Amino acid sequence: MSNMKRWLREMGIPSSQLAIQTNQSRSSITQKLNRKTEWQRRDCLLIRELYGLSSDFIQDLIPYETEFPSGIAKGGDNSLSKRCGLTAR
């Protein structure tokens, strides 16, 4: 499973929401989440702006555990959105 697919699942964010946020089709996002097509620079910039995730993480260049050593507690104090002061749009 890709980092982004796992992260979206743990955060409770549907791929359709990410598609809307990045102005792409759901099928395009699904292809990227399933590693059928590559994430583009624009994708990485938008996702970084929205959620604070690194391009290395998005593109699976680093293991999930490198970015989140103790995992993500959904809705807990360790959640990315709380740590970064971000909320899903």
MARMARZA-804689 format. One record per atom (N, C-alpha, C): residue number from 1; residue in three letters; z, y, x. Coordinates in nm, 2 decimals. Example, Ala and Ser with C-alpha at 12.3 -4.5 7.8 and 13.67 -1.06 7.14 Angstrom:
   k   r      w      v      u
   1 Ala   0.78  -0.57   1.32
   1 Ala   0.78  -0.45   1.23
   1 Ala   0.78  -0.33   1.32
   2 Ser   0.71  -0.22   1.28
   2 Ser   0.71  -0.11   1.37
   2 Ser   0.79   0.00   1.29
END
This chain:
   k   r      w      v      u
   1 Met   0.00  -0.12   0.09
   1 Met   0.00   0.00   0.00
   1 Met   0.00   0.12   0.09
   2 Ser  -0.08   0.22   0.05
   2 Ser  -0.09   0.34   0.13
   2 Ser   0.04   0.43   0.12
   3 Asn   0.07   0.51   0.22
   3 Asn   0.18   0.60   0.21
   3 Asn   0.18   0.68   0.09
   4 Met   0.07   0.74   0.06
   4 Met   0.06   0.83  -0.06
   4 Met   0.08   0.76  -0.19
   5 Lys   0.02   0.64  -0.20
   5 Lys   0.04   0.56  -0.32
   5 Lys   0.19   0.52  -0.34
   6 Arg   0.25   0.48  -0.24
   6 Arg   0.39   0.45  -0.24
   6 Arg   0.48   0.58  -0.28
   7 Trp   0.44   0.69  -0.21
   7 Trp   0.52   0.81  -0.23
   7 Trp   0.50   0.86  -0.38
   8 Leu   0.38   0.86  -0.43
   8 Leu   0.36   0.90  -0.57
   8 Leu   0.44   0.81  -0.66
   9 Arg   0.44   0.68  -0.64
   9 Arg   0.51   0.59  -0.72
   9 Arg   0.66   0.62  -0.72
  10 Glu   0.72   0.64  -0.60
  10 Glu   0.86   0.66  -0.59
  10 Glu   0.90   0.80  -0.64
  11 Met   0.81   0.89  -0.64
  11 Met   0.84   1.03  -0.69
  11 Met   0.81   1.03  -0.84
  12 Gly   0.75   0.93  -0.90
  12 Gly   0.71   0.93  -1.04
  12 Gly   0.60   1.03  -1.08
  13 Ile   0.51   1.05  -0.98
  13 Ile   0.40   1.14  -1.00
  13 Ile   0.27   1.06  -1.03
  14 Pro   0.21   1.07  -1.14
  14 Pro   0.09   0.99  -1.17
  14 Pro  -0.03   1.05  -1.09
  15 Ser  -0.12   0.96  -1.06
  15 Ser  -0.24   1.00  -0.98
  15 Ser  -0.32   1.10  -1.06
  16 Ser  -0.31   1.09  -1.19
  16 Ser  -0.39   1.19  -1.27
  16 Ser  -0.33   1.33  -1.24
  17 Gln  -0.20   1.35  -1.22
  17 Gln  -0.14   1.48  -1.19
  17 Gln  -0.19   1.53  -1.06
  18 Leu  -0.19   1.44  -0.96
  18 Leu  -0.24   1.48  -0.82
  18 Leu  -0.39   1.52  -0.83
  19 Ala  -0.47   1.45  -0.91
  19 Ala  -0.61   1.48  -0.93
  19 Ala  -0.62   1.62  -0.99
  20 Ile  -0.55   1.66  -1.09
  20 Ile  -0.55   1.79  -1.15
  20 Ile  -0.51   1.89  -1.05
  21 Gln  -0.40   1.87  -0.97
  21 Gln  -0.35   1.96  -0.88
  21 Gln  -0.45   1.99  -0.76
  22 Thr  -0.53   1.89  -0.73
  22 Thr  -0.62   1.90  -0.62
  22 Thr  -0.77   1.93  -0.67
  23 Asn  -0.78   1.95  -0.80
  23 Asn  -0.91   1.97  -0.86
  23 Asn  -1.01   1.86  -0.83
  24 Gln  -0.97   1.74  -0.85
  24 Gln  -1.06   1.62  -0.82
  24 Gln  -1.05   1.53  -0.94
  25 Ser  -1.14   1.44  -0.95
  25 Ser  -1.14   1.34  -1.05
  25 Ser  -1.03   1.24  -1.02
  26 Arg  -0.98   1.17  -1.13
  26 Arg  -0.88   1.07  -1.11
  26 Arg  -0.93   0.95  -1.02
  27 Ser  -1.06   0.92  -1.05
  27 Ser  -1.12   0.81  -0.97
  27 Ser  -1.13   0.84  -0.82
  28 Ser  -1.16   0.97  -0.79
  28 Ser  -1.16   1.01  -0.65
  28 Ser  -1.03   0.99  -0.58
  29 Ile  -0.92   1.03  -0.65
  29 Ile  -0.79   1.02  -0.60
  29 Ile  -0.75   0.87  -0.59
  30 Thr  -0.79   0.79  -0.69
  30 Thr  -0.76   0.65  -0.68
  30 Thr  -0.83   0.58  -0.56
  31 Gln  -0.96   0.62  -0.54
  31 Gln  -1.03   0.57  -0.42
  31 Gln  -0.95   0.60  -0.29
  32 Lys  -0.90   0.72  -0.28
  32 Lys  -0.83   0.76  -0.16
  32 Lys  -0.69   0.69  -0.15
  33 Leu  -0.63   0.68  -0.26
  33 Leu  -0.50   0.60  -0.26
  33 Leu  -0.52   0.46  -0.22
  34 Asn  -0.63   0.40  -0.26
  34 Asn  -0.66   0.26  -0.23
  34 Asn  -0.73   0.24  -0.10
  35 Arg  -0.75   0.35  -0.02
  35 Arg  -0.81   0.35   0.11
  35 Arg  -0.96   0.31   0.11
  36 Lys  -1.02   0.34   0.00
  36 Lys  -1.17   0.31  -0.01
  36 Lys  -1.25   0.43   0.04
  37 Thr  -1.19   0.55   0.03
  37 Thr  -1.25   0.67   0.09
  37 Thr  -1.14   0.75   0.17
  38 Glu  -1.18   0.83   0.26
  38 Glu  -1.09   0.91   0.34
  38 Glu  -1.04   1.03   0.27
  39 Trp  -0.91   1.07   0.30
  39 Trp  -0.86   1.20   0.26
  39 Trp  -0.94   1.31   0.34
  40 Gln  -0.97   1.41   0.28
  40 Gln  -1.04   1.52   0.35
  40 Gln  -0.94   1.63   0.39
  41 Arg  -0.98   1.71   0.48
  41 Arg  -0.90   1.82   0.54
  41 Arg  -0.84   1.90   0.42
  42 Arg  -0.93   1.94   0.33
  42 Arg  -0.89   2.02   0.21
  42 Arg  -0.78   1.95   0.13
  43 Asp  -0.79   1.82   0.11
  43 Asp  -0.69   1.74   0.04
  43 Asp  -0.55   1.75   0.11
  44 Cys  -0.56   1.73   0.25
  44 Cys  -0.43   1.74   0.32
  44 Cys  -0.37   1.88   0.32
  45 Leu  -0.45   1.98   0.32
  45 Leu  -0.40   2.12   0.31
  45 Leu  -0.33   2.14   0.18
  46 Leu  -0.40   2.10   0.07
  46 Leu  -0.34   2.12  -0.06
  46 Leu  -0.22   2.04  -0.09
  47 Ile  -0.22   1.91  -0.04
  47 Ile  -0.10   1.83  -0.06
  47 Ile   0.02   1.88   0.03
  48 Arg  -0.01   1.93   0.14
  48 Arg   0.09   1.99   0.23
  48 Arg   0.15   2.12   0.16
  49 Glu   0.06   2.20   0.10
  49 Glu   0.11   2.32   0.02
  49 Glu   0.19   2.28  -0.10
  50 Leu   0.15   2.17  -0.17
  50 Leu   0.22   2.13  -0.29
  50 Leu   0.35   2.06  -0.26
  51 Tyr   0.35   1.97  -0.17
  51 Tyr   0.46   1.88  -0.15
  51 Tyr   0.52   1.88  -0.01
  52 Gly   0.46   1.95   0.09
  52 Gly   0.52   1.95   0.22
  52 Gly   0.49   1.82   0.30
  53 Leu   0.40   1.74   0.26
  53 Leu   0.37   1.62   0.34
  53 Leu   0.27   1.64   0.45
  54 Ser   0.29   1.58   0.56
  54 Ser   0.20   1.60   0.68
  54 Ser   0.07   1.52   0.66
  55 Ser  -0.03   1.57   0.73
  55 Ser  -0.16   1.51   0.72
  55 Ser  -0.16   1.37   0.78
  56 Asp  -0.07   1.35   0.88
  56 Asp  -0.06   1.22   0.94
  56 Asp   0.00   1.12   0.84
  57 Phe   0.09   1.16   0.76
  57 Phe   0.15   1.08   0.66
  57 Phe   0.05   1.05   0.55
  58 Ile  -0.02   1.15   0.50
  58 Ile  -0.12   1.14   0.40
  58 Ile  -0.23   1.04   0.44
  59 Gln  -0.27   1.04   0.56
  59 Gln  -0.38   0.96   0.61
  59 Gln  -0.33   0.82   0.67
  60 Asp  -0.21   0.79   0.65
  60 Asp  -0.15   0.67   0.70
  60 Asp  -0.16   0.65   0.85
  61 Leu  -0.15   0.76   0.92
  61 Leu  -0.15   0.75   1.07
  61 Leu  -0.01   0.73   1.12
  62 Ile   0.09   0.74   1.04
  62 Ile   0.23   0.71   1.08
  62 Ile   0.28   0.62   0.97
  63 Pro   0.38   0.54   1.00
  63 Pro   0.44   0.45   0.90
  63 Pro   0.52   0.53   0.80
  64 Tyr   0.53   0.49   0.68
  64 Tyr   0.61   0.55   0.57
  64 Tyr   0.75   0.58   0.62
  65 Glu   0.81   0.48   0.69
  65 Glu   0.95   0.49   0.73
  65 Glu   0.97   0.60   0.84
  66 Thr   0.86   0.64   0.91
  66 Thr   0.88   0.75   1.00
  66 Thr   0.90   0.88   0.93
  67 Glu   0.84   0.90   0.82
  67 Glu   0.86   1.03   0.74
  67 Glu   0.98   1.02   0.66
  68 Phe   1.01   0.90   0.61
  68 Phe   1.13   0.89   0.52
  68 Phe   1.21   0.76   0.56
  69 Pro   1.29   0.78   0.67
  69 Pro   1.36   0.67   0.72
  69 Pro   1.45   0.59   0.62
  70 Ser   1.51   0.67   0.53
  70 Ser   1.60   0.60   0.43
  70 Ser   1.54   0.59   0.29
  71 Gly   1.41   0.61   0.29
  71 Gly   1.34   0.61   0.16
  71 Gly   1.36   0.73   0.08
  72 Ile   1.31   0.73  -0.04
  72 Ile   1.33   0.85  -0.13
  72 Ile   1.41   0.81  -0.25
  73 Ala   1.51   0.88  -0.27
  73 Ala   1.60   0.86  -0.39
  73 Ala   1.54   0.94  -0.51
  74 Lys   1.47   0.87  -0.60
  74 Lys   1.41   0.95  -0.71
  74 Lys   1.51   1.03  -0.79
  75 Gly   1.49   1.16  -0.78
  75 Gly   1.57   1.26  -0.85
  75 Gly   1.70   1.28  -0.79
  76 Gly   1.73   1.22  -0.67
  76 Gly   1.86   1.24  -0.60
  76 Gly   1.85   1.36  -0.50
  77 Asp   1.96   1.38  -0.44
  77 Asp   1.96   1.50  -0.34
  77 Asp   1.87   1.48  -0.22
  78 Asn   1.82   1.36  -0.20
  78 Asn   1.74   1.33  -0.08
  78 Asn   1.59   1.34  -0.12
  79 Ser   1.56   1.37  -0.25
  79 Ser   1.42   1.38  -0.29
  79 Ser   1.35   1.49  -0.22
  80 Leu   1.22   1.47  -0.19
  80 Leu   1.14   1.56  -0.12
  80 Leu   1.14   1.70  -0.19
  81 Ser   1.12   1.70  -0.32
  81 Ser   1.11   1.82  -0.39
  81 Ser   1.24   1.90  -0.38
  82 Lys   1.35   1.84  -0.38
  82 Lys   1.48   1.91  -0.36
  82 Lys   1.49   1.97  -0.21
  83 Arg   1.45   1.88  -0.11
  83 Arg   1.46   1.92   0.02
  83 Arg   1.37   2.04   0.06
  84 Cys   1.25   2.04   0.00
  84 Cys   1.15   2.14   0.03
  84 Cys   1.16   2.26  -0.07
  85 Gly   1.24   2.24  -0.18
  85 Gly   1.24   2.35  -0.28
  85 Gly   1.11   2.35  -0.36
  86 Leu   1.05   2.24  -0.37
  86 Leu   0.92   2.23  -0.45
  86 Leu   0.94   2.16  -0.58
  87 Thr   0.85   2.19  -0.67
  87 Thr   0.84   2.11  -0.79
  87 Thr   0.70   2.09  -0.82
  88 Ala   0.67   1.98  -0.88
  88 Ala   0.53   1.94  -0.92
  88 Ala   0.48   2.04  -1.02
  89 Arg   0.35   2.08  -1.00
  89 Arg   0.29   2.18  -1.09
  89 Arg   0.21   2.11  -1.19
END
